[in-house]
Amino acid sequence: MVTVKANIQSEHYTTKLTAQGHSLVADEPKEHGGTDTGFSPSELLAASLSACTAITCRMYADRKEWKLDGVDVQVELQTNDGVAQFSRLIHFLGELDEAQKERLTQIANNCPIHKILRGTIQITTEIL
């Protein structure tokens, strides 16, 4: 289980996020009334997929002892008519052959966040 807490005060729309002793700031860009001091919520969602992809590929390559020097992942998120479209560009850096790159792409498509986004999502809400 993952628990993240968000706290917003009166400043538009700076929000402090905390999880396991770590913190970061979310906000809205100035054109949406925010102060642009952090990632927007949509950017955080895209960042989750981007980070999970990179980490999962790194873990797999490490286990296989492949010469993966790095992974660059770019994720774009667009919403049109209620449909979210993620576009992901992955660049594997290092001495990898095509078979290794193909396998890492398969692994990327099975990272935990990718699986969550592909699956059924349920949200429950309680008011305190």
C-alpha positions in Angstrom: 0.0 0.0 0.0 1.1 3.5 -0.8 0.0 6.5 1.1 0.5 10.1 0.0 -0.8 13.1 1.8 -1.6 16.5 0.2 -2.0 19.7 2.1 -3.0 23.0 0.6 -3.4 26.3 2.5 -4.6 29.6 1.2 -1.9 30.2 -1.4 -3.2 29.4 -4.9 -2.6 26.4 -5.6 0.6 25.4 -3.9 0.2 21.9 -2.4 2.7 20.1 -0.2 2.8 16.3 -0.9 4.4 14.0 1.6 5.0 10.2 1.6 7.4 8.2 3.8 9.3 11.2 5.0 9.7 12.7 1.5 8.1 15.8 0.2 7.5 17.7 -2.9 5.3 20.5 -4.2 2.5 20.4 -6.7 1.0 23.5 -8.2 -0.8 24.8 -11.2 0.8 27.0 -13.8 0.3 30.8 -13.6 -2.1 30.7 -16.6 -4.4 28.5 -14.4 -4.2 30.7 -11.3 -1.3 28.9 -9.6 2.1 30.1 -8.7 4.0 27.5 -10.8 6.1 26.3 -7.9 5.9 22.6 -8.7 4.6 19.9 -11.0 1.0 20.1 -12.0 -1.2 17.1 -11.1 -1.2 15.9 -14.7 2.6 16.2 -14.8 2.8 14.1 -11.6 0.7 11.4 -13.3 3.0 11.4 -16.4 6.0 11.5 -14.1 4.9 8.4 -12.3 4.8 6.4 -15.6 8.1 7.9 -16.7 9.9 7.2 -13.5 8.5 3.7 -13.1 9.5 2.9 -16.7 13.1 4.0 -16.1 13.4 2.3 -12.7 11.9 -1.0 -14.0 14.2 -1.1 -17.0 17.3 -0.3 -14.8 16.4 -3.1 -12.4 16.0 -5.6 -15.2 19.2 -4.6 -16.9 21.1 -4.8 -13.6 19.8 -8.3 -12.9 20.8 -9.4 -16.4 24.2 -7.6 -16.1 23.6 -5.8 -19.4 25.6 -2.7 -20.3 22.8 -0.2 -19.9 24.4 3.2 -19.1 21.1 5.0 -18.7 17.4 5.3 -19.7 15.8 8.5 -20.8 12.0 8.4 -20.7 9.7 11.1 -22.0 6.0 10.8 -21.4 3.3 13.1 -22.8 -0.2 13.1 -21.5 -3.2 14.5 -23.5 -6.8 14.3 -22.7 -9.4 14.6 -25.5 -13.1 14.1 -25.0 -12.5 12.3 -21.6 -9.9 9.9 -23.1 -6.4 10.1 -21.7 -3.6 9.4 -24.2 -0.1 8.7 -22.9 2.8 8.8 -25.4 6.0 7.4 -24.2 9.5 7.7 -25.8 12.2 5.6 -24.4 15.9 5.9 -25.2 18.2 3.2 -23.9 21.8 4.3 -23.6 24.7 1.8 -23.7 26.0 -1.2 -25.5 22.7 -3.1 -26.1 21.8 -5.2 -29.1 18.3 -5.0 -30.7 17.1 -8.1 -28.8 18.1 -6.5 -25.5 16.3 -3.3 -26.5 13.2 -5.2 -27.5 13.2 -7.1 -24.2 13.6 -3.9 -22.2 10.6 -2.5 -24.2 8.6 -5.5 -23.1 9.7 -4.9 -19.5 8.8 -1.2 -19.8 5.3 -2.2 -20.9 4.9 -4.3 -17.7 6.2 -1.7 -15.1 3.9 -1.5 -12.2 2.5 2.0 -13.0 1.8 0.9 -16.7 -0.1 -2.1 -15.3 -2.2 0.1 -13.0 -3.0 2.6 -15.8 -3.9 -0.3 -18.2 -6.2 -2.0 -15.6 -9.4 -1.2 -13.9 -9.2 1.7 -11.5 -11.5 2.2 -8.6 -11.6 5.3 -6.4 -13.4 5.5 -3.1 -13.8 8.7 -1.1 -14.5 9.3 2.6 -15.2 12.7 4.1 -13.8 13.4 7.6 
